[in-house]
Amino acid sequence: MDAYRFDGLVARAHGLVTPGGRRLLGIAGAPGAGKSTLARRLVDRLEERHGAGTAALVAMDGFHLAQAELERLGRAERKGAPDTFDAAGYAALLARLRAPRPGEVVYAPAFDRSIEEAVAGSVPVPPGVPLVVTEGNYLLHDDPDWSAVRPLLDEVWFLDPDPRARVARLVERHVRFGKERSFAERWVARSDEANARLVEAGRDRADLVLAGDVFPPAGTAGPGAEAAGGEVTERVPGHTGGDAAGAGGGAAGPGAEGGRRNSGAPEDWA
């Protein structure tokens, strides 16, 4: 998708903002779909255009259970599955973020992939931030433990890239963070793809579906290049005949950028 369409997503996200209020935008998708990449660039662009403090990014991954607890529960080999997160804690944080209190900074946890652990108090969200972007696998999951999440989000976008590209990115990410390639391939096939099937089941509960890669993988396209795919599907309130395809969302034509990449280490396509 090109920069013009990404600008449409930026405008759509900013259109959620209400004076003096706080809105929550969710970005969901399977492991490796590009959620963290889109969420980070979205927040960065909003702050470039509208000033610092316009948006904050809070990731669901900060609610991974600690490795020691996963081992105690016998779930370490399924890390990333729905029951390896503190779903109630995540919902409680979203509820707190929805109702900011004057003078109170809310601190959210973040997941540090270098140590494979969540770190508490990593992300400050001041009360004046009007938009919080949150991303994760299970924002649309209808399991009872996760069902409290969706009602707390004003809008949810679902990323639906080519599955082969997504799986390849996942393997490379595991290798980048220290796993042997053969182990990474087995882990993706056994664990990540089982979780991806659960995530896919929530696709129809999204307000917006972005099909195809949101951004091209590193090394395949330069600045301004367009990613493969790019179909956009929007849910229409009260519409019973399925989805309305095309650039919905009012004045902002939704889409995603296939261009600018930051220099430095490869980005984390969560």
C-alpha positions as a Markdown table, in Angstrom:
| # | Residue | x | y | z |
|---|---|---|---|---|
| 1 | Met | 0.0 | 0.0 | 0.0 |
| 2 | Asp | 1.2 | 3.5 | -0.7 |
| 3 | Ala | 1.8 | 6.5 | 1.4 |
| 4 | Tyr | -1.4 | 8.1 | 0.3 |
| 5 | Arg | -3.4 | 5.2 | 1.8 |
| 6 | Phe | -1.4 | 5.3 | 5.0 |
| 7 | Asp | -2.2 | 9.0 | 5.2 |
| 8 | Gly | -5.9 | 7.9 | 5.1 |
| 9 | Leu | -5.3 | 5.6 | 8.1 |
| 10 | Val | -3.6 | 8.5 | 10.0 |
| 11 | Ala | -6.6 | 10.7 | 9.2 |
| 12 | Arg | -9.1 | 8.0 | 10.2 |
| 13 | Ala | -7.3 | 7.5 | 13.5 |
| 14 | His | -7.2 | 11.2 | 14.3 |
| 15 | Gly | -10.9 | 11.4 | 13.4 |
| 16 | Leu | -11.6 | 9.3 | 16.4 |
| 17 | Val | -10.3 | 12.0 | 18.7 |
| 18 | Thr | -12.9 | 14.1 | 20.6 |
| 19 | Pro | -12.1 | 17.3 | 22.4 |
| 20 | Gly | -11.4 | 16.7 | 26.0 |
| 21 | Gly | -12.0 | 13.0 | 25.7 |
| 22 | Arg | -10.0 | 9.8 | 25.4 |
| 23 | Arg | -10.5 | 7.2 | 22.6 |
| 24 | Leu | -9.0 | 3.8 | 22.2 |
| 25 | Leu | -8.0 | 2.3 | 18.8 |
| 26 | Gly | -7.1 | -1.4 | 18.5 |
| 27 | Ile | -5.0 | -3.1 | 15.9 |
| 28 | Ala | -5.4 | -6.9 | 15.8 |
| 29 | Gly | -4.0 | -9.7 | 13.7 |
| 30 | Ala | -2.1 | -13.0 | 13.8 |
| 31 | Pro | 1.5 | -13.2 | 15.0 |
| 32 | Gly | 3.8 | -11.6 | 12.4 |
| 33 | Ala | 0.9 | -9.6 | 10.7 |
| 34 | Gly | 2.7 | -6.3 | 11.2 |
| 35 | Lys | 0.6 | -4.9 | 14.1 |
| 36 | Ser | 3.5 | -3.4 | 16.0 |
| 37 | Thr | 5.0 | -1.8 | 12.9 |
| 38 | Leu | 1.7 | -0.2 | 11.8 |
| 39 | Ala | 0.9 | 0.9 | 15.4 |
| 40 | Arg | 4.3 | 2.5 | 16.0 |
| 41 | Arg | 4.3 | 4.3 | 12.7 |
| 42 | Leu | 0.7 | 5.5 | 13.2 |
| 43 | Val | 1.5 | 7.0 | 16.6 |
| 44 | Asp | 4.7 | 8.6 | 15.2 |
| 45 | Arg | 2.9 | 10.1 | 12.3 |
| 46 | Leu | 0.1 | 11.4 | 14.5 |
| 47 | Glu | 2.6 | 13.1 | 16.7 |
| 48 | Glu | 4.5 | 14.6 | 13.8 |
| 49 | Arg | 1.3 | 16.1 | 12.4 |
| 50 | His | -0.6 | 17.1 | 15.5 |
| 51 | Gly | 2.1 | 17.5 | 18.2 |
| 52 | Ala | 3.7 | 15.5 | 21.0 |
| 53 | Gly | 1.1 | 13.9 | 23.3 |
| 54 | Thr | -1.5 | 13.3 | 20.5 |
| 55 | Ala | -1.3 | 9.5 | 20.8 |
| 56 | Ala | 0.3 | 6.8 | 22.9 |
| 57 | Leu | 1.0 | 3.1 | 22.1 |
| 58 | Val | 0.2 | 0.4 | 24.6 |
| 59 | Ala | 0.8 | -3.2 | 23.5 |
| 60 | Met | -1.1 | -6.3 | 24.7 |
| 61 | Asp | 2.2 | -8.1 | 24.8 |
| 62 | Gly | 3.0 | -6.3 | 28.1 |
| 63 | Phe | 0.6 | -8.7 | 29.7 |
| 64 | His | 2.5 | -11.9 | 28.9 |
| 65 | Leu | 2.8 | -14.0 | 32.1 |
| 66 | Ala | 6.3 | -14.3 | 33.4 |
| 67 | Gln | 8.3 | -17.3 | 32.2 |
| 68 | Ala | 8.6 | -18.7 | 35.7 |
| 69 | Glu | 4.8 | -18.6 | 36.0 |
| 70 | Leu | 4.3 | -20.2 | 32.6 |
| 71 | Glu | 6.6 | -23.0 | 33.7 |
| 72 | Arg | 4.8 | -23.4 | 37.0 |
| 73 | Leu | 1.5 | -23.7 | 35.1 |
| 74 | Gly | 2.9 | -26.1 | 32.5 |
| 75 | Arg | 2.3 | -23.6 | 29.7 |
| 76 | Ala | 5.8 | -22.5 | 28.7 |
| 77 | Glu | 5.7 | -24.6 | 25.5 |
| 78 | Arg | 2.5 | -22.7 | 24.4 |
| 79 | Lys | 3.8 | -19.2 | 25.2 |
| 80 | Gly | 1.7 | -16.8 | 23.1 |
| 81 | Ala | -1.5 | -18.7 | 23.5 |
| 82 | Pro | -4.5 | -16.9 | 25.0 |
| 83 | Asp | -4.1 | -18.4 | 28.4 |
| 84 | Thr | -0.5 | -17.3 | 28.6 |
| 85 | Phe | -1.5 | -13.7 | 29.1 |
| 86 | Asp | -3.1 | -11.8 | 32.0 |
| 87 | Ala | -6.3 | -11.0 | 30.0 |
| 88 | Ala | -8.1 | -9.6 | 33.0 |
| 89 | Gly | -5.2 | -7.3 | 33.7 |
| 90 | Tyr | -5.1 | -6.1 | 30.2 |
| 91 | Ala | -8.9 | -5.3 | 30.2 |
| 92 | Ala | -8.5 | -3.5 | 33.5 |
| 93 | Leu | -5.8 | -1.3 | 32.1 |
| 94 | Leu | -7.9 | -0.5 | 29.0 |
| 95 | Ala | -10.8 | 0.4 | 31.3 |
| 96 | Arg | -8.5 | 2.7 | 33.3 |
| 97 | Leu | -7.2 | 4.3 | 30.1 |
| 98 | Arg | -10.7 | 5.0 | 28.9 |
| 99 | Ala | -11.4 | 7.1 | 32.0 |
| 100 | Pro | -8.3 | 9.2 | 32.6 |
| 101 | Arg | -8.2 | 11.1 | 35.9 |
| 102 | Pro | -6.8 | 14.7 | 36.0 |
| 103 | Gly | -3.1 | 14.7 | 37.0 |
| 104 | Glu | -2.8 | 10.9 | 37.0 |
| 105 | Val | -0.3 | 9.2 | 34.7 |
| 106 | Val | -1.2 | 5.6 | 33.9 |
| 107 | Tyr | 1.9 | 3.3 | 33.5 |
| 108 | Ala | 1.5 | 0.3 | 31.2 |
| 109 | Pro | 3.9 | -2.7 | 30.9 |
| 110 | Ala | 5.8 | -3.5 | 27.8 |
| 111 | Phe | 7.3 | -6.8 | 26.5 |
| 112 | Asp | 11.1 | -6.9 | 26.1 |
| 113 | Arg | 11.9 | -9.5 | 23.5 |
| 114 | Ser | 15.6 | -9.4 | 24.4 |
| 115 | Ile | 14.8 | -11.1 | 27.7 |
| 116 | Glu | 11.4 | -12.6 | 26.7 |
| 117 | Glu | 9.7 | -10.9 | 29.7 |
| 118 | Ala | 7.2 | -8.2 | 30.3 |
| 119 | Val | 8.5 | -5.1 | 32.2 |
| 120 | Ala | 6.1 | -3.2 | 34.4 |
| 121 | Gly | 5.8 | 0.6 | 34.3 |
| 122 | Ser | 7.4 | 1.0 | 30.9 |
| 123 | Val | 4.9 | 3.1 | 29.0 |
| 124 | Pro | 3.6 | 6.4 | 30.6 |
| 125 | Val | 0.2 | 7.6 | 29.4 |
| 126 | Pro | -0.5 | 11.1 | 30.7 |
| 127 | Pro | -4.1 | 12.1 | 31.2 |
| 128 | Gly | -4.1 | 14.6 | 28.3 |
| 129 | Val | -3.4 | 12.1 | 25.6 |
| 130 | Pro | -6.6 | 11.9 | 23.5 |
| 131 | Leu | -5.8 | 8.7 | 21.6 |
| 132 | Val | -4.4 | 5.4 | 22.8 |
| 133 | Val | -3.4 | 2.8 | 20.2 |
| 134 | Thr | -3.2 | -0.7 | 21.4 |
| 135 | Glu | -2.2 | -3.7 | 19.4 |
| 136 | Gly | -2.2 | -7.5 | 20.0 |
| 137 | Asn | -3.3 | -10.9 | 18.9 |
| 138 | Tyr | -6.5 | -11.3 | 21.0 |
| 139 | Leu | -8.3 | -8.0 | 20.9 |
| 140 | Leu | -11.2 | -9.7 | 19.0 |
| 141 | His | -11.0 | -13.1 | 20.7 |
| 142 | Asp | -14.4 | -14.1 | 22.1 |
| 143 | Asp | -13.2 | -16.5 | 24.8 |
| 144 | Pro | -14.8 | -15.5 | 28.1 |
| 145 | Asp | -11.4 | -14.4 | 29.5 |
| 146 | Trp | -10.9 | -12.0 | 26.6 |
| 147 | Ser | -14.5 | -10.9 | 25.8 |
| 148 | Ala | -14.2 | -7.8 | 28.0 |
| 149 | Val | -11.6 | -6.3 | 25.7 |
| 150 | Arg | -13.5 | -5.5 | 22.5 |
| 151 | Pro | -16.2 | -3.4 | 24.2 |
| 152 | Leu | -13.5 | -1.1 | 25.6 |
| 153 | Leu | -12.2 | -0.2 | 22.1 |
| 154 | Asp | -13.8 | 2.5 | 20.0 |
| 155 | Glu | -12.6 | 0.9 | 16.8 |
| 156 | Val | -10.5 | -2.2 | 15.8 |
| 157 | Trp | -8.5 | -2.7 | 12.6 |
| 158 | Phe | -7.6 | -6.3 | 11.6 |
| 159 | Leu | -4.4 | -6.9 | 9.6 |
| 160 | Asp | -4.7 | -9.8 | 7.1 |
| 161 | Pro | -1.4 | -10.2 | 5.2 |
| 162 | Asp | -0.3 | -13.0 | 2.9 |
| 163 | Pro | 0.1 | -16.0 | 5.2 |
| 164 | Arg | 3.4 | -17.2 | 3.6 |
| 165 | Ala | 5.0 | -13.8 | 4.0 |
| 166 | Arg | 3.7 | -13.6 | 7.6 |
| 167 | Val | 5.2 | -17.1 | 8.5 |
| 168 | Ala | 8.5 | -16.2 | 6.9 |
| 169 | Arg | 8.7 | -13.0 | 9.0 |
| 170 | Leu | 7.9 | -14.9 | 12.2 |
| 171 | Val | 10.7 | -17.4 | 11.6 |
| 172 | Glu | 13.2 | -14.6 | 10.9 |
| 173 | Arg | 12.1 | -12.8 | 14.0 |
| 174 | His | 12.7 | -15.8 | 16.2 |
| 175 | Val | 16.1 | -16.3 | 14.6 |
| 176 | Arg | 16.9 | -12.6 | 15.2 |
| 177 | Phe | 16.2 | -13.0 | 18.8 |
| 178 | Gly | 18.5 | -16.0 | 19.3 |
| 179 | Lys | 16.6 | -19.2 | 18.3 |
| 180 | Glu | 18.1 | -21.8 | 16.0 |
| 181 | Arg | 16.4 | -21.7 | 12.6 |
| 182 | Ser | 15.1 | -25.3 | 12.8 |
| 183 | Phe | 13.7 | -24.7 | 16.3 |
| 184 | Ala | 12.1 | -21.4 | 15.1 |
| 185 | Glu | 10.4 | -23.2 | 12.2 |
| 186 | Arg | 9.0 | -25.9 | 14.5 |
| 187 | Trp | 7.8 | -23.3 | 17.0 |
| 188 | Val | 6.0 | -21.3 | 14.3 |
| 189 | Ala | 4.4 | -24.4 | 12.9 |
| 190 | Arg | 3.3 | -25.8 | 16.2 |
| 191 | Ser | 2.6 | -22.7 | 18.4 |
| 192 | Asp | 2.3 | -19.5 | 16.4 |
| 193 | Glu | 0.2 | -20.9 | 13.7 |
| 194 | Ala | -2.2 | -22.5 | 16.2 |
| 195 | Asn | -2.6 | -19.1 | 17.7 |
| 196 | Ala | -3.0 | -17.5 | 14.3 |
| 197 | Arg | -6.1 | -19.7 | 13.6 |
| 198 | Leu | -7.7 | -18.5 | 16.8 |
| 199 | Val | -7.0 | -14.9 | 15.9 |
| 200 | Glu | -8.4 | -15.3 | 12.4 |
| 201 | Ala | -11.7 | -16.4 | 13.9 |
| 202 | Gly | -12.2 | -12.8 | 15.2 |
| 203 | Arg | -11.7 | -11.1 | 11.8 |
| 204 | Asp | -15.4 | -10.5 | 11.2 |
| 205 | Arg | -15.6 | -8.5 | 14.5 |
| 206 | Ala | -13.2 | -5.8 | 13.2 |
| 207 | Asp | -14.4 | -2.4 | 12.0 |
| 208 | Leu | -11.8 | -2.4 | 9.2 |
| 209 | Val | -9.9 | -5.2 | 7.5 |
| 210 | Leu | -6.6 | -4.5 | 5.8 |
| 211 | Ala | -5.7 | -7.3 | 3.4 |
| 212 | Gly | -2.2 | -7.8 | 2.1 |
| 213 | Asp | 1.0 | -6.6 | 3.7 |
| 214 | Val | 0.8 | -3.2 | 5.3 |
| 215 | Phe | 4.5 | -2.6 | 4.8 |
| 216 | Pro | 7.0 | -4.5 | 2.6 |
| 217 | Pro | 9.6 | -6.7 | 4.4 |
| 218 | Ala | 13.1 | -5.2 | 4.9 |
| 219 | Gly | 15.1 | -5.4 | 1.7 |
| 220 | Thr | 12.3 | -5.9 | -0.7 |
| 221 | Ala | 11.2 | -2.3 | -1.3 |
| 222 | Gly | 12.7 | 1.1 | -0.9 |
| 223 | Pro | 11.2 | 4.4 | 0.3 |
| 224 | Gly | 7.9 | 5.1 | -1.5 |
| 225 | Ala | 7.5 | 1.5 | -2.8 |
| 226 | Glu | 4.1 | -0.1 | -2.6 |
| 227 | Ala | 3.5 | -3.4 | -0.8 |
| 228 | Ala | 1.7 | -6.3 | -2.4 |
| 229 | Gly | -1.9 | -6.5 | -1.7 |
| 230 | Gly | -3.9 | -3.7 | -0.2 |
| 231 | Glu | -7.5 | -4.5 | -0.3 |
| 232 | Val | -9.5 | -2.7 | 2.4 |
| 233 | Thr | -12.8 | -3.9 | 3.8 |
| 234 | Glu | -14.9 | -1.9 | 6.2 |
| 235 | Arg | -17.8 | -2.9 | 8.4 |
| 236 | Val | -20.8 | -0.7 | 7.9 |
| 237 | Pro | -23.0 | -0.1 | 11.0 |
| 238 | Gly | -26.4 | -1.7 | 10.5 |
| 239 | His | -25.4 | -3.4 | 7.2 |
| 240 | Thr | -26.5 | -7.0 | 7.2 |
| 241 | Gly | -25.3 | -8.0 | 3.7 |
| 242 | Gly | -21.6 | -8.3 | 4.7 |
| 243 | Asp | -18.8 | -5.9 | 4.1 |
| 244 | Ala | -18.5 | -2.7 | 2.2 |
| 245 | Ala | -15.3 | -2.8 | 0.2 |
| 246 | Gly | -13.3 | 0.3 | -0.6 |
| 247 | Ala | -12.1 | 3.4 | 1.1 |
| 248 | Gly | -14.7 | 3.8 | 3.8 |
| 249 | Gly | -14.3 | 5.7 | 7.0 |
| 250 | Gly | -15.7 | 9.1 | 6.0 |
| 251 | Ala | -13.3 | 11.6 | 4.7 |
| 252 | Ala | -10.3 | 9.5 | 5.5 |
| 253 | Gly | -9.7 | 6.8 | 2.9 |
| 254 | Pro | -8.3 | 3.9 | 4.9 |
| 255 | Gly | -5.2 | 2.0 | 3.8 |
| 256 | Ala | -1.6 | 1.5 | 4.8 |
| 257 | Glu | 1.8 | 2.7 | 3.8 |
| 258 | Gly | 4.3 | 0.7 | 1.9 |
| 259 | Gly | 7.0 | 3.3 | 2.0 |
| 260 | Arg | 9.2 | 4.8 | 4.7 |
| 261 | Arg | 11.2 | 2.5 | 6.9 |
| 262 | Asn | 13.4 | 3.5 | 9.8 |
| 263 | Ser | 17.1 | 2.8 | 9.7 |
| 264 | Gly | 18.7 | 0.6 | 12.2 |
| 265 | Ala | 17.6 | -2.9 | 13.4 |
| 266 | Pro | 14.8 | -4.7 | 11.6 |
| 267 | Glu | 11.4 | -3.9 | 12.9 |
| 268 | Asp | 9.3 | -6.3 | 14.9 |
| 269 | Trp | 6.4 | -7.6 | 12.7 |
| 270 | Ala | 4.3 | -8.7 | 15.6 |
